[in-house]
Amino acid sequence: MRVDVDRLLSLASQGKLRALGRLLTLVEHPGPQALQVLAKVAPRAGNAQVIGFTGIPGAGKSTLVSRVITHLRRRGYKVAVIAIDPSSPYSGGSIMGDRLRMQEHAADPGVFIRSIPTRGLKGGLSMAALAMIEVFDALGYEKIVIETVGVGQSEVDVAHAAHTIVVVTMPGAGDDIQMLKAGVMEIGDIYVVNKSDKPEANKTAAYLQFALEKEGIGRGEGWAPRLVKTSAVLGQGVDKLVDAIEEHWEYLKKSGVAAKRLTSRRILLAKLMAEAMLSKSLEEVINETKSELEEVFKENVTAAFTLSHELARRAAERLLKEIKT
């Protein structure tokens, strides 16, 4: 069904949240309509700071993000949140736990929270999340927060999507040396020891501070990573964290790195969009030729696998035809 994208954009620009929700739904699914929306919003986007919150499970990211939203709103910013929840293995949907933990902002017209599932992506990000950033950005949300699922050390896709990466850990989170090894601990611009009211917080902070000064962790590019101690439950240290986020944004804009990270994010979006659309098209081609494929495999299994190139060609042709129409 064709959708009047211009009308939806007009309504969303007037603050109509249902129209915004509809736009987000359109870009969540790969296809011509998603491309149409992105083509409309991309020229208007590119001004927002995208802040990625990542780190170990159980570090209190959702509570901390909620506190950060409060402080950003006090400073007059319009805030969007993309909360990425684990997917159900049965429905593929999201439990939306993060949205439940941020209910205190539900009545605030200056905050829009969208929970989406990972859909099995190990990096904690999806095409939908990146496309939604473009929509929020174009509609005047100045701060866009991405909260990933609890990620492992190799799952660092958020580094390609966000201008500012906040890595959240907590006291007593396993082996201190393991914590400092390669992976997620290397991508941060700001490191947070949350739950700092716990006894081991100072020890964990000391290890991190040593790593920041001696081990060279962080994304670099002339920025010395900051270390902040917070207690999201008690509301302590959150103002210092927001100050660090603001300071990093000013640095990125002045140094020109902000523009580079915007390009990096859009390249990743284009890649994921192309992969998703081609995969969908290939699945349709296989379903349509299922009986033909079954016969081929019965006759000669070895030769049948040479069909891969032909199937890919048909899928690409189908996709191009769909986009043109």
Secondary structure as UniProt FT lines:
FT   HELIX           5..13
FT   TURN            14..15
FT   HELIX           17..28
FT   HELIX           32..41
FT   HELIX           42..44
FT   STRAND          49..55
FT   TURN            57..58
FT   HELIX           61..74
FT   TURN            75..76
FT   STRAND          79..85
FT   TURN            89..91
FT   HELIX           97..101
FT   HELIX           103..105
FT   TURN            106..107
FT   TURN            109..110
FT   STRAND          111..117
FT   TURN            119..120
FT   TURN            122..123
FT   HELIX           127..138
FT   TURN            139..140
FT   STRAND          143..147
FT   TURN            153..154
FT   HELIX           158..161
FT   STRAND          164..169
FT   TURN            171..172
FT   HELIX           176..179
FT   HELIX           184..186
FT   STRAND          190..193
FT   TURN            196..197
FT   TURN            199..200
FT   HELIX           201..210
FT   HELIX           211..215
FT   TURN            221..222
FT   STRAND          226..229
FT   TURN            232..235
FT   HELIX           238..255
FT   HELIX           257..288
FT   HELIX           290..299
FT   HELIX           301..304
FT   TURN            305..306
FT   HELIX           307..324
//
